[in-house]
Every structure is written in structure tokens, then in C-alpha cells.
Amino acid sequence: MIVAGIMSGTSADGVNVALVQIGEARGQEFPRHTIKLLGHAEFCYPARVRAAILAAMNAEKARVADLARLNFLLGELYSDAVQTTERRLKVKAQLIGCHGQTLYHQGDPQKFLGRKIAATWQTGEAAIIAARLGVPVVSDFRPAELAARGKGAPLVPYLDCLLFRNARIGRIVQNIGGIANLTAISAGADADSVMAFDTGPGNMVIDAVTEKLFHRAFDRDGKIAASGEVLEPVLRQILRHQFFRARPPKTAGREEFGREFVHDFFRRCGRARKQDVVCTATALTARSITNAVQRFVIGGANTKIVPHSWREIILSGGGAKNSTLVGMLAESLAPLGIQVRFTDEFGLPAEAKEAVAFAVLAYETWHRRPSNVPAATGAKRLAILGKISYA
């Protein structure tokens, strides 16, 4: 079956589309899928659309009409992105999995109108996509996970387990998107011995300070950070943030590391050189990942993971293209005996991984099979994820 996966991350920089051919042979714990990436493409949001998305994320106030219109506009943009990708590759999708654009994610229940509620919202109207492309669309994956008493994230560990399990060594699969998240897969892992959680900011803080100080959307290849020095006192203070100390499972978004966090980050940096501020933001991502690996993976916060030797960390996401960030990670992980690798080495381009993941999740939903990993999300049960919009 040919499935298109659509992903828009918390960086809100655009749309990733992957066309994937999926087959299978059932195994005991996870299906033994054959997953072949036929091709992928990236599309930047128009500047005004990105500004509207960023304004709506974690906003204290927003116009209902604007949110409704944004939902339908994104449906049209997602449809255009898939159609363009299909034309380029001369392949037609039979099913589509659309993650949508997250505007709000609160995985832990909080009091609201007299009741404790967990909530999530991914926008981008699937009915529009189905109508424009003429095939069914699976969307809105996270609510079913929340309904199963999980945190609604991360969901990519399902793909990580399919692709990166190894009988002899433990692997950490680390995605560095707007938020950074890892999946720790012990040697010969089954569903109960997988740990996954968000480690903290990925590119989100780096991009925000780079845009503010240098009027660039991101620090291409980490060149600005490479010309600066880490403000160690600032970094130590920030790493005392409650999120970094909290035990998994845990999730993060702009609610934790968005506008308010960046404002506080600038305050702490004071009048430091601009290059040093970007360098420190980059080091925050690298150090928070390393600390999470050391404290919660090697330290064994999950008692279902038996202690053993972890050998590789496999990077994906936009942050994998930041050579300064990757260098910081390699240097800090080397004493732990962990080698840095990339999903590209396994035939999966770093920027396509999450889109591929939601193609696979859509495929499972279409076949009425659960695809959450409760050991990763804290869910009380397996759940079939997503809602189906028919053409």
C-alpha cells in the first residue's frame, strides 16, 4: 500500500511530505513491516501563514474565526503539498496520514471548569485533504492516546521500534525538531522495554534567538554558534528548570519552551555577545539531551529496561543538520561510550522521518490496529490512533 505522511512540527517552518510503500509480515510484538521510502519533499509555509500559526500557538487570546479559517487553510496547503509531491515522484497515494499543526498540547491533566482535563489540538482540516486528493485521510492521532490516559506523545517510537531495534546493542533514537525527543530501545526490545520522552528544546530556542538577534529563521549549519562561547553560568541555571528534572514519561512544547521561556533566556544572558547567546542556546539542546541520556536511560529510570550497554544514538530532524550542535553532542556522549549516527545511514533521511512515521501510523489505523507504545507515553492501554475522513 502506498501511504503519504504529512508532518508539520513545532518549529512551524513548513510541511514535510513522505510517500511510503508499506507491506508486512506479522511478528509477536510489532508487525515486521517492509517500509520503503519512495521519496519526500519539504514546503515552507508562506511568511504570513507561519506568523499566524506562531501567534495562535499557546496564545492567551485568539479569534475563533481566525482559528477556524486557519484550520481550513492548512487543509488546502497540505493538499497542495501532497499533490506536488505525487507529481514529482509520479506516484499516487492510496491513503494519507496527516499529523496536522499542533497549536496546543497539555499531556498532564489540569483543572478546568471544575474538572481535571488533558488536552491537545492539531489543526489542518482532514476533510479538505480527502476531498482534494480523493483518498481517505487519517488525522488527529493524539486524542485517542490522551483518552487512554497517556500523555499523547511521543508517537514516533512505534516507527523507531520497527526500524532500529537490534538484537545485540541498545540504541537511542534522537529526533531534534522544534522539541527534542528520544526513544531508548534496549537490545532485542519488545514493547514493554522501550522508553521514550521529550528531552527539552530542540531547534525551538535556537531558532527564536537567532531570529531575534540576527534576523535569520535559523542558524544554518550552526555557523553562528560556532563563533561564540557557551555562557556556562546561564546554562547551569536554565538546566535547573523543573522539566529537565522530571522523570519520564514527559512531553514538552511551546507551552514550556516558547515565548515566555525565550524571554527569560534573554534576561539571563544579559548583555552577552550575540554569538554567545546563540551558542548557549545550542548548548542547551545538546546538554539537555546528554543529561537525559545519562540520568534516565543509562541511569535506568524505567525499571522495565534492564541495565546493559548503550552503543549508538541515531539522529534525525532539522537539528541533525546543525554541525555545531552535533559536535557538542558527540563530545558530551563520547565519555558514555555512545557513538553518534544518523537515520540517513539507515536509508531514512533525517528530515523525512516524522512524515514516514505518520504514514506508518495511518497504515495501522486503516487496518484497525493500535500503534501507541504505552511504555513510552504512560497510557493505560493500547489504542487505535486517529480519525478517518473519507473522500
C-alpha positions in Angstrom: 0.0 0.0 0.0 1.3 3.5 -0.8 0.7 6.0 2.0 1.5 9.7 2.2 2.6 11.0 5.5 2.3 14.7 6.3 4.1 16.4 9.2 4.3 19.9 10.5 6.5 20.3 13.6 6.5 22.7 16.5 9.0 24.9 14.7 6.1 25.8 12.3 8.5 26.3 9.4 6.6 24.3 6.9 5.3 20.9 5.7 7.1 17.6 5.2 5.6 15.0 2.9 6.8 11.4 2.5 5.4 8.8 0.1 5.9 5.3 1.6 5.3 1.8 0.3 4.3 -0.4 3.2 3.8 -4.2 3.4 4.1 -6.5 6.4 4.5 -9.9 7.9 3.1 -10.1 11.4 5.5 -10.6 14.4 4.9 -11.2 18.1 5.3 -7.7 19.5 5.4 -5.4 16.5 4.5 -6.1 12.9 7.5 -6.9 10.7 6.8 -4.2 8.2 8.5 -3.6 4.9 8.8 0.1 4.7 10.2 1.7 1.5 10.5 5.4 1.2 9.6 6.3 -2.4 10.5 10.0 -1.9 9.9 13.1 0.1 9.6 16.8 -0.2 9.6 19.9 2.0 7.5 23.0 1.6 7.9 26.2 3.6 4.9 28.0 5.0 4.2 31.4 3.4 5.5 34.1 5.8 2.1 35.3 6.8 0.8 31.8 7.4 3.8 31.0 9.7 3.2 34.2 11.6 -0.5 33.3 12.1 0.5 29.8 13.3 3.1 31.1 15.8 0.6 33.8 17.0 -2.0 31.0 17.7 0.3 28.6 19.5 -0.2 28.7 23.2 -1.9 32.0 22.8 -3.8 33.5 25.7 -6.3 35.1 23.3 -7.3 34.2 19.7 -10.2 34.9 17.5 -12.4 31.9 16.9 -13.0 32.9 13.3 -9.2 33.1 12.6 -8.6 29.6 14.1 -11.4 28.1 12.1 -10.1 29.7 8.9 -6.5 28.6 9.7 -7.8 25.0 10.0 -9.3 25.0 6.5 -6.3 27.0 5.0 -3.9 24.4 6.3 -6.0 21.6 4.8 -5.6 23.3 1.4 -1.9 23.8 1.9 -1.4 20.1 3.0 -3.4 19.0 -0.1 -1.2 21.1 -2.4 1.9 19.7 -0.8 0.9 16.1 -1.3 -0.3 16.8 -4.9 3.1 18.4 -5.8 5.0 15.5 -4.2 2.9 13.0 -6.1 3.5 14.8 -9.4 7.3 14.9 -8.8 7.5 11.3 -7.9 4.8 10.1 -10.4 3.2 8.1 -7.6 -0.4 8.3 -6.3 -1.1 7.7 -2.6 -3.9 5.3 -1.6 -4.1 6.6 2.0 -2.8 9.7 3.8 -1.7 10.2 7.4 -1.7 13.8 8.5 -0.3 14.9 11.8 -1.5 18.5 11.5 0.0 21.6 13.1 0.0 21.5 16.9 -1.4 24.7 18.4 -1.6 23.4 21.9 -0.5 20.3 23.8 -1.1 19.6 27.5 -0.4 16.0 28.3 -0.9 16.3 32.0 -4.4 16.9 33.4 -5.0 20.3 34.8 -8.1 21.9 36.4 -10.5 23.4 34.0 -14.1 24.4 35.0 -14.2 22.1 37.9 -12.6 19.1 36.3 -9.1 17.9 35.6 -8.6 17.8 31.8 -5.7 16.8 29.5 -5.9 18.4 26.0 -4.3 18.6 22.7 -5.1 20.3 19.4 -3.6 19.7 15.9 -5.2 21.8 13.2 -5.4 21.2 9.4 -8.8 20.0 8.1 -8.6 16.4 7.0 -12.0 16.5 5.2 -10.4 19.1 2.8 -7.4 16.9 2.1 -9.6 13.8 1.5 -11.8 15.8 -0.9 -9.0 17.4 -2.8 -6.9 14.2 -3.2 -9.7 11.6 -3.5 -8.4 9.2 -0.9 -9.1 8.5 2.8 -7.1 10.6 5.4 -6.2 9.5 8.9 -5.7 12.5 11.2 -5.9 13.7 14.8 -3.7 10.9 16.2 -3.1 12.2 19.7 -6.6 12.5 21.3 -7.1 8.7 21.4 -3.8 8.4 23.3 -4.9 11.0 25.8 -8.2 9.1 26.2 -6.2 6.0 27.1 -4.7 8.1 30.0 -1.4 8.6 28.1 0.4 11.9 27.5 -0.5 11.9 23.8 3.2 11.9 22.9 5.6 10.8 21.7 4.1 8.7 19.0 7.1 8.2 16.7 8.6 5.4 19.0 6.3 3.0 17.1 8.4 3.6 13.9 11.6 3.7 15.9 10.9 0.2 17.2 10.1 -1.1 13.8 13.3 0.3 12.1 16.0 0.5 14.7 15.7 -2.5 17.1 18.9 -4.5 17.3 19.4 -7.9 18.9 22.8 -7.1 20.3 23.1 -3.4 21.2 21.0 -0.7 22.7 20.1 2.3 20.6 18.8 5.7 21.4 16.9 7.3 18.5 17.0 11.0 19.0 14.9 13.4 16.9 15.8 17.1 17.1 12.9 19.1 15.7 11.4 22.1 17.4 11.3 19.9 20.5 13.9 17.1 21.0 12.7 13.7 21.9 14.3 10.3 22.2 13.4 6.6 22.0 15.6 4.3 24.0 15.5 0.7 22.6 17.3 -1.9 24.5 18.9 -4.9 22.8 16.1 -7.2 21.4 13.5 -4.9 22.8 9.8 -5.6 23.0 7.0 -3.1 23.6 7.5 -3.2 27.4 11.2 -2.3 27.3 11.0 0.9 25.3 11.4 4.3 26.9 10.6 7.5 25.1 10.1 11.1 26.1 10.8 14.7 25.2 14.3 15.8 26.4 13.6 19.5 26.1 14.0 22.2 23.4 15.5 21.1 20.0 15.7 23.9 17.5 12.9 26.0 19.0 15.0 28.2 21.3 18.0 28.3 18.9 15.7 29.5 16.1 14.0 32.1 18.3 17.2 33.7 19.5 18.8 33.6 16.0 15.7 35.3 14.5 15.7 37.9 17.3 19.4 38.7 17.2 20.4 38.1 13.6 17.0 38.3 11.7 17.5 34.8 10.3 15.0 32.0 10.5 17.6 29.6 11.9 21.4 29.2 12.4 22.4 27.4 9.2 24.8 24.6 9.9 25.4 26.1 13.4 27.9 28.7 12.0 26.8 31.5 14.4 27.0 29.2 17.4 30.5 28.0 16.2 31.7 31.6 16.5 30.5 32.0 20.1 31.2 30.6 23.6 28.9 28.9 26.0 27.7 31.1 28.9 28.2 28.3 31.4 26.6 30.1 34.5 23.5 30.8 32.4 23.3 27.2 31.1 23.6 25.7 34.6 20.8 28.0 35.8 18.5 27.0 33.0 19.1 23.3 33.3 17.6 23.6 36.8 14.2 24.1 35.1 11.7 21.7 36.5 11.1 20.0 33.2 14.7 18.7 32.9 14.5 17.1 36.4 11.1 15.5 35.9 11.1 11.7 35.3 9.7 10.2 32.1 7.2 9.9 30.6 7.0 13.6 29.8 6.3 15.8 26.9 7.1 19.4 26.0 6.1 22.1 23.5 5.8 25.9 23.2 3.9 25.8 26.5 7.3 25.0 28.2 9.9 26.4 25.8 8.1 29.1 23.8 7.8 32.9 24.1 8.0 33.1 27.9 11.0 30.7 28.2 12.9 32.6 25.5 12.2 35.9 27.2 13.6 34.5 30.4 16.6 33.1 28.5 17.4 36.6 27.1 17.1 38.1 30.6 19.6 35.6 32.0 22.1 36.2 29.1 22.0 40.0 29.8 24.4 41.9 27.6 26.4 39.0 26.4 27.7 38.9 22.8 25.0 37.8 20.3 27.1 34.9 19.1 27.5 33.7 22.7 23.7 33.7 23.2 23.1 31.5 20.1 26.0 29.3 21.2 24.4 28.9 24.7 21.0 28.1 23.2 22.7 25.4 21.1 24.5 24.0 24.1 21.2 23.9 26.0 19.8 21.5 23.4 23.0 19.3 23.4 23.4 19.3 27.2 19.7 18.6 27.9 19.9 15.6 25.6 23.1 14.3 27.2 21.7 14.8 30.7 18.5 12.9 29.8 20.5 10.0 28.3 22.8 9.8 31.4 20.1 10.3 34.0 17.1 8.5 32.6 18.4 6.0 30.1 21.7 4.8 31.4 20.5 5.6 35.0 17.5 3.3 34.4 14.6 5.5 35.4 12.4 2.9 33.7 12.7 -0.3 35.7 11.5 -2.3 32.8 14.7 -1.6 30.9 17.4 -3.9 32.2 20.8 -2.3 32.6 23.1 -3.0 29.6 25.5 -1.3 27.3 24.1 1.5 25.1 26.2 2.0 22.0 24.6 4.3 19.5 22.5 7.5 19.3 20.8 7.9 15.9 19.9 11.5 15.0 17.1 12.8 12.8 15.2 16.1 12.4 16.4 19.5 11.4 18.9 19.7 14.3 20.8 16.8 12.7 22.0 19.3 10.1 23.4 21.7 12.6 27.1 20.6 12.7 27.9 22.6 15.8 25.0 21.0 17.7 26.0 17.6 16.5 29.6 18.2 17.5 28.6 19.3 21.0 26.5 16.1 21.3 29.3 13.8 20.1 31.8 15.4 22.5 29.5 15.0 25.5 28.3 11.5 24.7 31.7 10.1 23.9 32.7 9.5 27.6 29.5 7.4 27.9 30.7 5.2 25.0 27.9 6.3 22.7 28.6 6.9 19.0 26.6 9.5 17.0 24.9 8.2 13.9 22.2 9.5 11.5 19.0 8.0 10.2 20.3 8.7 6.7 22.8 5.8 7.3 19.7 3.5 7.5 18.1 4.8 4.4 15.8 7.3 6.1 16.6 11.0 5.5 16.6 12.9 8.8 14.1 15.4 7.6 11.6 12.7 6.4 11.5 10.5 9.4 8.4 12.0 11.2 6.4 12.2 8.0 7.2 8.5 7.4 6.1 7.8 11.0 2.7 9.2 10.4 2.3 7.3 7.2 3.0 4.1 9.2 0.6 5.1 12.0 -2.1 5.8 9.4 -1.5 2.4 7.8 -2.0 0.7 11.2 -5.2 2.7 11.9 -6.6 1.8 8.5 -6.1 -1.8 9.5 -7.8 -1.2 12.8 -4.6 -1.9 14.8 -3.2 0.1 17.8 0.0 2.0 17.3 0.8 3.7 20.6 3.6 2.5 22.8 2.2 2.7 26.4 5.7 2.2 27.9 6.7 5.4 26.2 3.6 7.5 26.8 2.3 6.2 30.1 -1.0 5.1 28.6 -3.1 2.5 30.5 -3.8 0.5 27.3 -3.1 0.1 23.6 -5.1 2.5 21.4 -6.0 2.7 17.8 -5.0 6.3 16.9 -6.6 8.9 14.7 -9.9 9.6 12.9 -10.7 8.7 9.3 -12.1 11.2 6.8 -13.4 9.6 3.6 -13.2 11.0 0.1 
